[in-house]
Amino acid sequence: MKFLRAAIPCLLCLATLPVAHADTLVITAARMIDVLSGRAIDHPQILIAGERITSVGKQGDPAPADARKLDLGARTLLPGLIDMHVHRKGSVALRS
């Protein structure tokens, strides 16, 4: 579970890096949790063009031939879920 918490922010950072040889990134994994329906989707494929997700489908769906590919293997994608649990040091003063 710790790995997933660390992997998702890294994945999001990778998606925003400038790409020298292709403007599109194709991400595949074993499954993805659809946070709207609560269902697991087997063998998802996510296309990211520039800084935007342009499609979410199944592995093997059409994708640009020159796209970079990132295969996450047996991992599960959790889009939209981030770790909001933080410990702040010091005090936060509210101004009126």
C-alpha positions as CSV (number, residue, x, y, z in Angstrom):
1,M,0.0,0.0,0.0
2,K,2.9,2.4,0.8
3,F,4.2,1.7,-2.7
4,L,0.9,2.8,-4.3
5,R,0.9,6.0,-2.3
6,A,4.3,6.8,-3.6
7,A,3.7,5.6,-7.1
8,I,0.7,7.7,-8.0
9,P,2.4,11.1,-7.3
10,C,5.4,9.9,-9.3
11,L,3.2,8.9,-12.1
12,L,1.5,12.2,-12.2
13,C,4.9,14.0,-12.2
14,L,6.0,11.8,-15.1
15,A,2.9,12.8,-17.0
16,T,3.8,16.5,-16.8
17,L,7.4,16.2,-17.8
18,P,8.3,17.7,-21.2
19,V,8.7,15.0,-23.8
20,A,11.5,15.2,-26.3
21,H,10.4,12.5,-28.8
22,A,6.6,12.3,-28.3
23,D,3.9,14.5,-27.0
24,T,1.7,11.6,-26.0
25,L,2.1,9.1,-23.1
26,V,0.2,5.8,-23.0
27,I,-0.1,4.3,-19.5
28,T,-1.1,0.7,-18.9
29,A,-1.6,-1.4,-15.8
30,A,-3.3,-4.5,-14.5
31,R,-6.4,-2.7,-13.3
32,M,-7.8,0.7,-12.5
33,I,-10.4,1.8,-9.9
34,D,-13.1,3.8,-11.5
35,V,-13.7,6.3,-8.7
36,L,-17.1,7.4,-10.1
37,S,-18.7,3.9,-10.3
38,G,-16.5,2.2,-7.7
39,R,-15.7,-0.7,-10.1
40,A,-12.3,-2.2,-11.0
41,I,-11.5,-2.0,-14.7
42,D,-9.1,-4.7,-15.9
43,H,-6.3,-3.9,-18.4
44,P,-6.8,-0.1,-18.6
45,Q,-5.1,2.2,-21.1
46,I,-4.8,5.9,-20.4
47,L,-3.6,8.4,-23.0
48,I,-2.1,11.7,-21.9
49,A,-1.4,14.4,-24.5
50,G,0.7,17.2,-23.3
51,E,-0.7,17.9,-19.8
52,R,-4.2,16.4,-20.3
53,I,-5.7,13.0,-20.1
54,T,-7.3,12.6,-23.5
55,S,-8.8,9.1,-23.2
56,V,-9.3,6.2,-20.8
57,G,-10.0,2.8,-22.4
58,K,-8.8,-0.7,-22.6
59,Q,-5.3,-1.9,-23.5
60,G,-5.0,-2.3,-27.3
61,D,-7.3,0.7,-28.1
62,P,-5.8,2.9,-30.8
63,A,-2.9,5.1,-29.7
64,P,-0.3,7.2,-31.6
65,A,2.5,5.1,-32.9
66,D,5.2,7.5,-31.6
67,A,3.7,7.8,-28.1
68,R,5.9,7.0,-25.1
69,K,4.7,3.9,-23.2
70,L,4.6,3.4,-19.5
71,D,3.6,-0.2,-18.4
72,L,2.9,-0.4,-14.7
73,G,2.7,-4.2,-14.8
74,A,0.5,-5.7,-12.0
75,R,-0.2,-2.4,-10.3
76,T,-3.6,-0.8,-9.8
77,L,-4.2,2.8,-10.9
78,L,-6.2,5.0,-8.4
79,P,-6.9,8.2,-10.4
80,G,-8.1,11.2,-8.4
81,L,-7.1,9.7,-5.1
82,I,-4.4,11.5,-3.2
83,D,-3.1,11.3,0.4
84,M,-4.7,14.2,2.3
85,H,-3.3,13.0,5.6
86,V,-0.6,15.5,6.8
87,H,1.1,16.4,10.0
88,R,1.9,20.1,10.2
89,K,4.8,21.3,12.3
90,G,4.3,24.5,14.3
91,S,1.0,26.5,14.6
92,V,-1.2,28.0,12.1
93,A,-2.4,31.5,13.0
94,L,-5.6,32.7,11.5
95,R,-5.9,36.4,10.8
96,S,-9.2,38.2,10.9
